[in-house]
Amino acid sequence: MPVLAIINAKLFDGDRFHDDKAVVIENGKILAVSNAGDISDTTNTYDAQGYILAPGFIDVQVNGGGGVLLNHTPTVEGIRAIMAGHRQFGTTAMLPTLITDTRAKMLAAIAAVKDAIAQNVPGIVGIHLEGPYLNTERKGVHDASIIRPMEDDAIDVLSSLPNGRIVVTMAPEKAKAGTIAKLTENNVLVCAGHTAGTYSDVQAAIGEGLRGFTHLFNAMSPLNHREPGVAGAAIADENTWCGLIADGFHVHPAAMQIAVRAKKTGKIMLVTDAMPTVGAKNKSFVLGGEEIIATNGRCALADGTLAGSDLDMMSAVKNTVEMIGTDLAEALRMASLYPAEFLKMGDHKGRIKPGFDADFVLFDSASYTVKNTWISGQ
């Protein structure tokens, strides 16, 4: 691959904005961040026309996109379609997410992600298994008939992706003592979600290595002044990450603002929890035999129950700025740097600096329109 320099961008490197810089790419990596005037006349260049160049977005919770739901199409082709649906909105790395399903479907999804990574499908870095080890009291749209206790061999299944990250969302109060510790020892990133647990349940889970919380406030016991619940424990803890669906439907903007102000900086990451409608013309799909329709950006069952989202990462960044007043730099970190660090990939993703992966999004900050993306320099 020839060396390429991206010029004339307003560069956000993951820390701050810069003018008059050029980003030089070689073999899928960032070779240098140079002064624009230092670029040789013989170097291939891409003119960014003054738009913002930022680290590509990393989405750790993507149920579907491009008209495809992972549960329905757990194949390399399905994963490729989901990624294509989201890439147009700035996502350059993702974890396709399997909603609670059968053992056979779990194995098929893990195998498909393993193959997708082996085949270098752009942007696929692992899998998120949201269930089935949840609490039916906080099941949301998950099928209660498939939610189940953890089987004896579950840890082997949940740690069976040798070439990517595995995130598992589970209800800690439903797990035997020591389970989260064993998963953590096997490099599984465990998140609490769809849980009716208490504050003390979460403290015990954190003590075993719990790494984060899936879609903060949603499908978890709420913050109460006498029983802080899962939500209170999530916000109070300084070492765990929280996923936040910033669509204005899952969490009220005031609650989002409270969480961002209260949680330690660097520990809230934007997620989409996206369904097949993102990047697709068809704004309806079927899950568990029930039709889900996306109307004005809101995905719901006929009775109004929220069912994932119609959110993309560029819109999540926009909403974080416009709904809760977060500055653009921090919103961009919430979409790239912080999820990279959650995934233990912060040493090569989430920043624009030499040696890091050449994963970028180029966008117009006036309209929040994506103009281009690069994954490994392509």
N, C-alpha and C positions, 0 to 999 in steps of 0.2 A: 504494500500500500504506500502510495506517495505521501510525503509530508503535506499537511494542509494547515493553513493558518486562517482562523476566523477573525476578521478585522471589522472595525467600525461598530463594535457592540458597546452597549453600556453593560459592563461586566459586573455580575454579582458572584463573588467567589465562594460564597458560603459564610463569609464573615461580614464583608462590606462591599460597597459599590466602587467601581473604578472606571475612569474614562481613559481613552487613548491607550488601551491595552490590546494585545493580540494573543489569542490562545492557539498554541501550536500543537497539532495532533500527529502522532505517528504510531502505527501498529495498534490502534485501539486505545492508546493511552495518551495522557497529556504530557507532551514533551517539555513544554515551557509556557510560562505566561510572561510575555515580553512587552517592551515598549513598542508601540505600533511602528515607530520609525526604524526599528531594528530588523524588520522583516525584509528578507532579500527579494529583489525584483523577480527572481526565478522561482520563488515559492508559490505553489498553488494557493489561492486565497478564496475565501467565501465572504462576501460583503454582507454584514448583518444590518446595514442601513439604519443604525442607531437604536435598534430594538434591544431589549434586555436579554442577555445571555446568562442563564443561571444553571446550577446543577439540575439534572433531570429529576423529575418527581419519582418517589418510591412509595408505592401503595401496598400495604401489607394485608389488605382485606378486599379482595375482588371476587365476588361470586360469579360475575359474568360480564359480558360486554359484546358488542358487535353482533347481537342477536343470539348469543350462545350462553347457556348456563353450564358451569362445570359439572354439576350433578347429572345433567342430561347427556353431556358429551365429554366424558373423561378420556379424551384422546389428545394426541399431539396436535392434530388439526384443530380441535376445539380450543385448545390453549392458545394456539397461534391466532385464531380469530378473536378471542377475548383480548389478547395483547394489542392486536391491530385496532380494536375498537377504542382502546384507551390511549394508545400512543399519540393519536391526533390531538389529545388534550394535555400532552406534556409528560405522560408517564413513560419512564424509560426503564423501570424495574418494578416487578410486581410478584406477589404471591397469589396465584389462583387459589380460590377458597372454596372448599367443599362444605356445604351445609350438611347437618346431621343426615346420615344415610346408612345403608347396609354395610356390612363388612366387605362384601364383594365390591361395592362401589368405592369404598375407601381404598382398597388395594389397587383398583383400576386407576384411580386418580393419582395415587402416589407413583405408580408405574409410568403413567403418562407424563407426569412432571419430570421424573427421572430421565425419560427418553427425550423430552423437550430440551432439557439442559444439555444432555449428551449431544444432541443435534444442533446445539447453539441457536435455538430459537431465541431471537433477540428479546432481552428484557426479563426472561423467566429465571428467577433466582431461588425458587423454593415453592413450598405449598403451605397453606393455612388450613388446618382441619378444625372447623368450628363445630364442635360436637363430635360424637354423639353423647359424651359423658357430661351431660348438663343436668340442670334441675328443672323438672317440668313446671314448677311454680313460676318460672321466669323463661318459659320456652319461646315466647314470641311466635314466629311462624314456623319454628322447627316442629317436625312431626313427633308428637308425644309417644306414638307407638314404636318409634325407633330409638328414642332416647333410652339409654340403658346404663347399667353399672359397668365399670371397666372390667374386661375379661382378663383372665390370668396371663394371656400372652400379649396384652394390649401394648405394653411398653416396647416390645420387640417391633410391633407394627408401627407404632408412632415414631420410632427412631430408625426407620428403614429407608431413608433417603440419603445415600452416601455423598451425593454431589450437590446438595443444596440445603437451604434452611427449612426446618419444619417448625411451624408455630402451631400450638394446640390450644384451643380455647376450651376450658372445662370449668365445672362448678367445684371449687375446692372442698366445699363441705360434703360433697358426695364421694370424695376420694379417700382411700385408706391412708393413714399416716405413713409418710415415707414415699408415697407415690410421686409427688412433685420432685422430691430430691432425686429419685431414680431417673426420672425423665430428664432433669437438668444435667445429671451426670452423663447422660447419653446425647447431650448437645441439643435437646429439644427446648425450644423457647415456650414456656408455659404462661398462658394468660388466663385470668379469671373472667368469666363471662356467662351470661344466662345462669345467674347464681342468686340464690336467696340467702347467701351466707351472712354471718355477722362480722362485725369488726374483728373480733378475736379469731374467727375462722381465717380471715385474710392475713392477720398477723402470723398465724401458724404457717400459712402457705408461703408468705414472704420469707419466713425463717428457713423454708425448704428450698428457696430459690425462685419463687414466682417472679416472672420478669415484667409482666404488664397486665393491662386491663383492656378488654375488648369493648369497643364503642361505649365510652364513659357515659354514665347515667342511664343508658338503655339496657333493659333486661338485667338489672342488678338492684339489690336492696338499696334504697335511697339514703341520703344523708339526713339524719335526725339528731337533734341536739343531745339526746340521751343514748342513742344507739347510732353511731356514725355510719354503720352499714358498710357495704362494699364501696359505694361511691365516696363516702368520707375517708375510708382507708386508702383508696386510690389517690385522692387529692393530697392527703397528708403525707404519704410516704415519699421520700426524696430519691429513692433508688430505682423505682419502677417507672415504666412508661404507660401512658394512657392514649389509646386511639380515640379520636374525636371526629364524628360525622358532622361536618360544618355545612349542613344544607338548610338550616333554619327550621326544619321539621322535626328531626330527631332530638334536638336540644335547642331550647329557647336561647336567642342571642345573649340574654342577660346571664343565663347559667353558663354559657360558653365563656363569657367574659370573666365570671367569678372563678371558673376553673383555671383559665390561663393566668389570672393574677395570683391565684393561691398555690398552684402546683409549681414545683421547682422548675425554673427556666431550663428548657432542653428536654423536658420529659413529656410533653404533649405533642403527638404527631397526628397529622391529618390523614384520615382514611376515607375511602368512598363507601365501602360496603355495597358496591355497585352490583346492579342486576343486568340482565342481557340488554336492557333498553338503552344503556349508554353506548353511543356510537352506532345506533341502529335506527332505522326508520320505523320499525314496528315497536310501538310503545306498550305492548302487553305480552304476557307470557304466562305459562302455567307452572305452578309449583305445588306438589303434593295434591294434585287434582283440583286445585283452586286457581282461578284466573287472577292475576295481579296486573293492575293497570297503572302506568305512570301518567299522572296528570299534573301539568305545571311543575314538573320536577319532583313530584311526590309519588313514591311507589307504595301501593296499598291494596289490601284485599277489598272486597265489596263492602265489608262492614267497617272499613276505615282503618283496620290494623296495619301499621307500618310493616312493610315487607322488603327490607333492603332499601336501596336508594337508586335514584336516577342521576347521581352526582358524579362528576368527573373531577380530577385533581386541580385543573386550572380554575374551575368554578369554586372549589373548596378554598383555594388561595384567595380568590376575589372576595368570597363571603367572609373570610377571616379578617380581611382588611376593612370591608365595608360594613359588616354587621356588628363587629365587636371592637373595631378601632385599632387592631394590631397593625404595627408598621409593616410595610411590604417585606423588608429584610427578614423579620421574624417569621412572617407567614411563609416565606420561601424556605426558611430553615425547618419549619414544621412539616413541610412537604418533601424535604430531601435529606437534610443533615440528621435530623432527629430519628426518622425511621431507619436511616443507615446505621446509626449507633445502636438502636434497638436490635437490629438484625446482626450486630457484631460485624458490620461491614464498613464501619466508619474510617477504616484505614485505607479504603480505596474507592469509596463512593460518598456522595453528599457534599463534595467540595470541588472547586476548580483549582487544582494545584498540581505541580509536576508529580508524575507517578500515579496519579489517580486515573480511574476509568474515564474515557472520553464520552460521558453521558451528559447531554445538555438539552435544555429547552430554550428556544428563542421565542420571545413573545412581546406583544405590544401592551405596555402597561396602561395605556389609555382605555383600551377595549378588552383587555385580558384575552386576546386572541393569539393562539399559538401559530407561529410562522414556520417553525421547523423544529425537528428533534434530531439528535444524534445518539446512537447506542453503540458503544465501542468504536466511536469515530465514524460510523456509517449513518 
